[in-house]
Amino acid sequence: MPINKAMLAALSLLSYPELDIERTYLMERKLQKLTSRRARKPWLYRIWEHTVPSGESHIPMRIFTPKQRKMAFVLLFFHGGGWVTGSIDSYDGICGDMAAQTGCVVASVDYRLAPEHRFPAAVEDCYAAAREVFLHSGLLDVPPENVVLIGDSAGGNLSAAVSLMARDRGEFLPTGQILIYPAVGNDYSEDSPFPSVRENGTGYLLTSKRVRDFFALYRNSEYDLENPYFAPLTAKSFVDQPNTLIITAEFCPLRDEGEAYGDRLREGGNHVETHRIPDALHGYFSLPVWFKHVKETYAIINSFLEENYDG
């Protein structure tokens, strides 16, 4: 089905030019900072800052507490941006909207970015943030079982990787994760096993070339491509993973690998819900909440949380 022309025009606001990311990522970060949606709505939520110690570094965390809490969840959020761009500032409006739309506390993590800090810096930062929230329940005043990992794109990758890492290290174990068009694979060439890479890898907002360029800046070596904390779909085992919600976009190159990840989790004996948003492109979650696809996504997220909420 061809994409709706009006939808494509609206989503073109999120368009990524086909530039050499290695040369332009600093400019993109500055542009994101200048154009980030920082129109806060203090009548809907409160904001406070926290810092998570992690070795010699300190990881900023921004907490959004809705004035009307509908569910006693904390959504621990890892932002997108290809592990190279994005920040808690550029996602400020998105996380505020998330708190208001779900009625949950949202804790946004400002992990270190590549190429200054290559793999595994980002996932280690996200793990450290999760560890603090899970092991110190008084920090956000919820029990560990009510902490849900959530992320979009590269943030979905980090959520999945933290869940695998938590299982393997045995310090804590999330009971829920929400992955929004996650990047969980390792092949974005014409030989990719996933048709969406070829079908949606050019002509739409996120291209397969851009994903390859991000990978080149994020990884330390070719060996990282087979590391499950880099590409979760390469994991040897998918047992003991959280209840999972995966949301993909119809015209996204990451669509098929995200849905395949859901299949692997089911095969591992986990509860998984997978939803494909029709007529949607990668990046749509950054649009205002009145946008059709964003409304649909929040309805799915809230339903998932309500079904998994045990009081």
C-alpha positions as CSV (number, residue, x, y, z in Angstrom):
1,M,0.0,0.0,0.0
2,P,1.5,3.4,-1.0
3,I,2.0,5.8,1.8
4,N,-0.6,8.6,2.3
5,K,0.7,11.8,0.6
6,A,-0.4,14.0,3.5
7,M,1.3,11.7,6.0
8,L,4.5,11.8,4.0
9,A,4.4,15.6,3.9
10,A,3.9,15.8,7.6
11,L,6.6,13.3,8.3
12,S,9.1,15.0,6.0
13,L,9.6,17.4,8.9
14,L,11.6,14.6,10.4
15,S,13.6,13.9,7.2
16,Y,17.3,13.0,7.6
17,P,19.4,14.3,4.7
18,E,21.8,11.8,3.1
19,L,24.9,13.4,4.5
20,D,28.3,12.1,5.6
21,I,27.4,11.6,9.3
22,E,31.0,11.3,10.3
23,R,31.5,14.9,9.2
24,T,28.1,16.3,10.2
25,Y,27.2,14.7,13.5
26,L,28.4,17.6,15.6
27,M,26.3,20.0,13.4
28,E,23.3,17.7,13.8
29,R,23.7,17.7,17.6
30,K,23.8,21.5,17.6
31,L,20.8,21.7,15.4
32,Q,18.8,19.3,17.6
33,K,19.7,21.4,20.6
34,L,18.5,24.6,18.9
35,T,15.2,23.0,17.6
36,S,14.4,20.7,20.5
37,R,10.8,21.0,21.8
38,R,11.4,22.5,25.2
39,A,7.9,23.9,25.7
40,R,7.2,22.5,29.1
41,K,3.8,22.1,30.6
42,P,4.2,22.5,34.3
43,W,0.5,22.1,35.0
44,L,0.8,18.5,33.7
45,Y,4.1,17.3,35.3
46,R,7.0,18.2,37.5
47,I,10.7,17.8,36.5
48,W,13.7,17.1,38.6
49,E,17.3,16.2,37.8
50,H,19.3,13.3,39.1
51,T,22.8,12.0,38.5
52,V,23.8,8.4,38.4
53,P,27.4,7.6,39.3
54,S,29.1,5.1,37.0
55,G,32.8,4.5,37.4
56,E,34.6,7.8,36.7
57,S,31.6,9.3,34.9
58,H,28.2,10.6,36.0
59,I,25.1,10.0,33.9
60,P,22.4,12.7,33.9
61,M,18.8,11.6,34.4
62,R,15.8,13.8,34.0
63,I,12.6,12.7,35.8
64,F,9.1,13.7,34.7
65,T,6.4,13.2,37.3
66,P,2.8,13.7,36.1
67,K,0.5,15.7,38.3
68,Q,-2.1,13.0,37.8
69,R,-0.5,9.5,38.2
70,K,-2.7,6.9,36.6
71,M,-0.4,4.0,37.0
72,A,2.4,3.4,39.5
73,F,5.0,2.7,36.9
74,V,8.4,4.2,36.1
75,L,9.2,4.2,32.4
76,L,13.0,4.2,32.2
77,F,13.6,5.8,28.8
78,F,16.6,5.6,26.5
79,H,16.5,8.0,23.6
80,G,17.1,7.4,19.9
81,G,19.6,9.1,17.6
82,G,21.7,6.3,16.3
83,W,23.9,6.2,19.4
84,V,25.5,9.4,17.9
85,T,22.9,12.1,18.3
86,G,20.0,12.8,20.6
87,S,20.0,13.8,24.3
88,I,17.7,14.3,27.2
89,D,17.3,17.9,26.0
90,S,16.3,17.0,22.5
91,Y,13.8,14.4,23.9
92,D,12.5,16.8,26.6
93,G,9.1,17.4,25.0
94,I,8.7,13.8,24.1
95,C,9.3,12.6,27.6
96,G,7.0,15.2,29.1
97,D,4.3,14.1,26.7
98,M,4.9,10.5,27.7
99,A,4.5,11.3,31.3
100,A,1.2,13.1,30.6
101,Q,-0.2,10.6,28.2
102,T,0.6,7.5,30.3
103,G,0.3,8.9,33.8
104,C,3.6,7.3,34.7
105,V,6.9,8.7,36.0
106,V,9.3,8.9,33.1
107,A,13.1,8.9,33.8
108,S,15.1,9.9,30.8
109,V,18.8,8.8,30.6
110,D,21.5,10.9,29.0
111,Y,24.0,8.1,28.1
112,R,27.3,8.9,26.4
113,L,27.4,9.2,22.7
114,A,29.6,7.8,19.9
115,P,32.1,8.3,18.3
116,E,33.6,10.0,21.4
117,H,32.4,7.1,23.4
118,R,32.0,3.9,21.3
119,F,30.4,0.6,22.2
120,P,29.9,-0.5,25.0
121,A,29.8,3.0,26.6
122,A,26.1,3.7,25.8
123,V,24.8,0.3,27.0
124,E,27.0,0.3,30.1
125,D,25.6,3.8,31.0
126,C,22.0,2.6,30.5
127,Y,22.7,-0.5,32.5
128,A,24.1,1.6,35.3
129,A,21.0,3.8,35.3
130,A,18.8,0.8,35.3
131,R,20.8,-0.8,38.1
132,E,20.3,2.3,40.3
133,V,16.6,2.5,39.7
134,F,16.0,-1.3,40.2
135,L,18.2,-1.7,43.3
136,H,17.3,1.5,45.0
137,S,13.5,1.5,44.9
138,G,13.3,4.5,47.2
139,L,14.8,6.7,44.5
140,L,11.6,6.9,42.4
141,D,9.3,5.3,45.1
142,V,8.2,2.3,43.1
143,P,9.0,-1.4,43.6
144,P,11.4,-2.9,41.0
145,E,8.6,-4.9,39.3
146,N,7.0,-1.6,38.3
147,V,10.0,-0.3,36.4
148,V,9.6,-0.7,32.6
149,L,12.4,-0.1,30.1
150,I,11.4,1.8,27.0
151,G,13.3,3.3,24.0
152,D,12.9,4.3,20.4
153,S,15.2,3.2,17.6
154,A,18.7,3.1,19.1
155,G,17.0,3.5,22.4
156,G,15.0,0.4,21.7
157,N,18.3,-1.4,21.0
158,L,19.6,-0.2,24.3
159,S,16.5,-1.3,26.2
160,A,16.8,-4.8,24.7
161,A,20.5,-5.0,25.4
162,V,20.1,-3.9,29.0
163,S,17.4,-6.6,29.5
164,L,19.8,-9.3,28.1
165,M,22.7,-7.9,30.2
166,A,20.6,-7.8,33.3
167,R,19.7,-11.5,32.8
168,D,23.3,-12.4,32.2
169,R,24.8,-10.5,35.1
170,G,22.1,-11.5,37.6
171,E,21.9,-8.2,39.6
172,F,18.3,-7.4,38.7
173,L,15.8,-8.4,36.0
174,P,13.2,-6.1,34.4
175,T,9.7,-7.4,34.2
176,G,8.7,-5.2,31.2
177,Q,10.2,-3.5,28.2
178,I,8.7,-1.4,25.3
179,L,10.7,-1.2,22.1
180,I,9.6,1.4,19.5
181,Y,10.9,0.6,16.0
182,P,14.1,-0.8,17.6
183,A,17.4,-1.4,15.9
184,V,18.3,-4.9,16.9
185,G,20.0,-6.4,13.9
186,N,23.4,-6.1,12.3
187,D,23.0,-6.1,8.5
188,Y,21.7,-3.1,6.6
189,S,23.2,-4.1,3.2
190,E,21.4,-5.3,0.1
191,D,22.1,-8.8,1.4
192,S,20.1,-8.3,4.6
193,P,17.8,-11.2,5.5
194,F,15.0,-8.6,6.2
195,P,13.0,-7.3,3.2
196,S,12.2,-4.0,4.9
197,V,15.9,-3.0,4.7
198,R,15.6,-3.2,0.9
199,E,12.0,-2.0,0.5
200,N,12.2,0.9,2.9
201,G,16.0,1.6,3.0
202,T,15.8,4.4,0.4
203,G,13.3,7.1,-0.3
204,Y,11.9,7.3,3.3
205,L,13.1,9.2,6.3
206,L,15.6,6.7,7.7
207,T,17.8,5.1,5.1
208,S,19.8,1.9,5.3
209,K,22.9,3.9,4.5
210,R,22.4,6.2,7.5
211,V,22.0,3.1,9.8
212,R,25.3,1.7,8.4
213,D,27.0,5.0,9.0
214,F,25.7,5.1,12.6
215,F,27.0,1.6,13.1
216,A,30.5,2.6,11.8
217,L,30.6,5.4,14.4
218,Y,29.2,3.3,17.3
219,R,31.2,0.1,17.0
220,N,34.7,-0.5,18.2
221,S,35.4,-3.4,15.8
222,E,33.7,-5.8,13.4
223,Y,33.4,-8.3,16.3
224,D,30.8,-6.0,17.9
225,L,28.4,-6.9,15.1
226,E,28.0,-10.4,16.7
227,N,27.8,-9.1,20.3
228,P,24.2,-9.4,21.6
229,Y,24.6,-6.2,23.6
230,F,25.4,-4.4,20.3
231,A,22.9,-6.3,18.1
232,P,20.4,-8.1,20.4
233,L,19.0,-10.3,17.6
234,T,22.4,-12.2,17.6
235,A,21.8,-13.5,21.2
236,K,22.2,-17.2,21.6
237,S,19.4,-17.4,24.1
238,F,16.2,-15.4,24.5
239,V,14.9,-17.0,27.7
240,D,14.1,-15.1,30.9
241,Q,13.3,-11.8,29.2
242,P,10.7,-9.2,30.3
243,N,7.1,-9.0,29.1
244,T,7.7,-7.1,25.9
245,L,5.8,-4.7,23.7
246,I,7.3,-4.1,20.2
247,I,5.9,-1.4,18.0
248,T,7.1,-1.1,14.4
249,A,6.4,1.3,11.6
250,E,5.2,0.1,8.2
251,F,7.6,2.1,6.1
252,C,10.7,1.7,8.3
253,P,13.8,-0.3,7.3
254,L,14.0,-1.6,10.9
255,R,10.4,-3.0,10.7
256,D,11.2,-6.7,10.0
257,E,14.1,-7.1,12.4
258,G,12.0,-5.6,15.3
259,E,9.2,-8.1,14.5
260,A,11.7,-10.9,14.2
261,Y,13.0,-10.0,17.6
262,G,9.5,-10.5,19.0
263,D,9.4,-13.9,17.4
264,R,12.7,-14.9,19.0
265,L,11.4,-13.7,22.4
266,R,8.3,-15.8,22.0
267,E,10.3,-18.8,21.1
268,G,12.2,-18.2,24.3
269,G,9.0,-18.6,26.3
270,N,8.4,-14.9,27.0
271,H,5.1,-12.9,26.7
272,V,5.4,-10.6,23.7
273,E,3.0,-8.2,21.9
274,T,3.9,-6.9,18.5
275,H,2.1,-4.1,16.7
276,R,2.9,-2.6,13.3
277,I,1.6,1.0,12.8
278,P,0.2,1.2,9.3
279,D,1.3,4.0,7.0
280,A,3.9,5.1,9.5
281,L,7.6,6.0,9.0
282,H,10.6,5.7,11.3
283,G,10.7,8.7,13.7
284,Y,7.0,9.3,13.9
285,F,7.0,9.1,17.7
286,S,8.7,12.5,17.8
287,L,5.7,14.2,16.4
288,P,3.1,16.0,18.6
289,V,0.7,13.8,20.6
290,W,-2.3,14.8,18.5
291,F,-0.8,13.1,15.5
292,K,-2.8,10.0,14.5
293,H,0.1,7.5,14.8
294,V,1.3,8.9,18.1
295,K,-2.2,8.7,19.6
296,E,-2.4,5.1,18.4
297,T,1.0,4.3,19.9
298,Y,0.0,5.7,23.3
299,A,-3.2,3.7,23.3
300,I,-1.2,0.5,22.7
301,I,1.4,1.4,25.4
302,N,-1.3,2.2,28.0
303,S,-3.2,-1.0,27.2
304,F,0.1,-3.0,27.6
305,L,0.8,-1.3,31.0
306,E,-2.7,-1.8,32.3
307,E,-2.7,-5.5,31.4
308,N,0.6,-6.0,33.1
309,Y,-0.1,-3.8,36.2
310,D,-0.6,-5.8,39.3
311,G,-1.5,-3.0,41.7
